[in-house]
């Protein structure tokens, strides 16, 4: 699993390097991925340089300062996997969403405890119009966020379209929880 995880992180970074070089806009990636974004109430866009651990295209901050959200969109057609194992074929980006999510969670949590939950298929469709969705909560490294110490990573996948991610960063889980609920479905796939 460790090797596959490294390959998947590499796949994420290969996509990101290409995406950052070509600099597609958040809106272009939304259209390409078949996603819609309904900016959550009480949030405004902020400039936040993409971190190596989670290159993103959009960042928002809640007016209370209790929560920040960073969004990343990865259309499947843009993903390239460099795979050097002579004993098997390279993984198909269409089937990597679960392993990418696990790898990303491990990176952001710096290997610490990160409880994870997959949404039931019906719940994934209802909340995100996705074929698959999962969430993981963990403490983050100061290198990723000096201001916020905890995070919730939500990942969604739609067959033939894209993977998308939202990292919700906060200090106080109890105070952030209702704000997260209100912003959870801001990024969803077109019905």
Helices and strands as residue ranges (DSSP letters): H 2-22, H 26-33, E 35-37, E 43-45, E 58-62, E 67-75, G 76-78, G 93-95, H 97-108, E 116-118, H 121-128, E 132-139, E 150-158, E 162-170, H 173-183, E 187-189
